[in-house]
Amino acid sequence: MADDLPDKAPPGIDPSTPTFARVYDYFLGGKDNFAADREVADMVLQLVPEAPVVAKGNRVAIERAVTYMAAELGIDQFVDIGSGLPTASNVHQFARAANPHARVVYVDNDPIVLAHGRALLTETGVATFIQGDLYEPEKIFTDPALTALLDLSRPVGIVLAAIIHHVPDDRDPAGVVRGLLPFLAPGSHVMLTHLHDSGNDPRVEEAKRILQAGLGGSCFRHSSEIERFMAGLTILEPGVAHVTEWRPDGPAGPLEHPLHTQMAAVMGRKE
């Protein structure tokens, strides 16, 4: 990983406080991160050098899910909540490769993500970026920029990639997901990826501790817990699966790397 990245932050941004979005950006080889983010990331990398493989596997699962919704289900509008910093490939690019009419609203509550997203991802009639909080779904779905681009009387694809594992148990993650459903038309789909507790690897246990201490909470949960977050939705095959095994258009494939077991994906349909 590069250690010579600039640390000049935009006004109102505290570069001394790490955020998951910027740590994730660092894992993906991005440049929108600061020394505090790299310090947390490097501690994880010392224990689990394969951590970027997990981050990249997550992006592959997002691409697979969005492509499936756009190409196979005919969904042409998406909301990516907790989208994080722009990467080389983003949801509107995945969606429009499969459906040229697709439109995407990106949502995040991190000011630096918002600044970068608006600069790099906003495209008139195609994609927009709004500030929003997962805990306040009504504000997201009534935002004028969202309602100007999307028709909520029609099915929408919701992307919750690597965000619900930041919702602690005392804030009811299942209830947070359930709170989105009243705003979605029948036929809408929700795609979720989540850190997965797949065993007792001591390296991973220590990585969990570092993430908890440095980022204020990243919950690794068992597949049965992740499945409960989809209550109210019909879960599509193959259910909760490791990100490299999750293939809604065919049978599960082999794991590309053992550390992929630390991230799981699932999709559900609103009837």
Secondary structure, DSSP 4 states (H G I P E B T S, - for coil): --S-----PPTT--TTS--HHHHHHHHTT-S---HHHHHHHHHHHHH-TTHHHHHHHHHHHHHHHHHHHHHTS---EEEEET--S--SS-HHHHHHHH-TT-EEEEEE--HHHHHHHHHHT-BTTTEEEEE--TT-HHHHHT-HHHHHH--TTS--EEEEES-GGGS-GGG-HHHHHHTTGGGS-TT-EEEEEEEB-----HHHHHHHHHHHHHHS----B-HHHHHHTTTTSEEPTT-SEETTT--TTSPPPPPSSGGGGGEEEEEEE--
